[in-house]
Amino acid sequence: MAKGTMPKPRKCKCCPTRFTPRNSLHTTCSVKCAIQLASQQSERKQKRLEKLQRAEWNKRKADTKPLSHWMNMTQRAFNDYIRARDGEICISCGSTTAIAYHAGHYRTTAAATQLRFNEDNVHSQCSACNTHHSGNIGPYRINLIDKIGLQRVVALESDNNPHRYTREELDALRALYRAKLRALIKQREAA
């Protein structure tokens, strides 16, 4: 500070007291407040360090999980979106009174893994058709043609290019379908 000028009073960083600082680095009104401020800053630094360590641990833990874990998580998000998109109506039998509805694949995930997350390939289906009637494929195909058209059904049936999903791809798909589900819910609430 220039000679002859008085420093302006300022508020203590620890308590509401106003004080006149001795120099520009003086931030507290007393030694007691300075000790308390140093303690608070040390606690904040420790919490930040612990948070970083937890994040690092969680990342290492996630990296050890098999690809099947990420596939199941993505499948869950995708299926939630499909059920919300189609509502409670079975594409195979047209039932609207079933106890539970699944996201039924036209071409199964075992037969065509590349179509696992294809929205044309998956539609709401009652649990009876999906589980007990092996997808009830005959009526499924007929109703699928009515819903998306013959050309797209033939494209599904002729798609035999194998695809192996990566964790990054699955993470992106999961984020996409979570966002689509949130948007769909928000749109329905607005209507």
Secondary structure, 3 states (H helix, E strand, C coil): CCCCCCCCCEECCCCCCEECCCCCCCCCCCHHHHHHHHHHHHHHHHHHHHHHHHHHHHHHHHHCCCHHHHHHHHHHHHHHHHHHHHCCCCCCCCCCCCCCEEEEECCCCCCCHHHCCCCCCEEEEEHHHHHHCCCCHHHHHHHHHHHHCHHHHHHHHHCCCCCCCCHHHHHHHHHHHHHHHHHHHHHHHHC
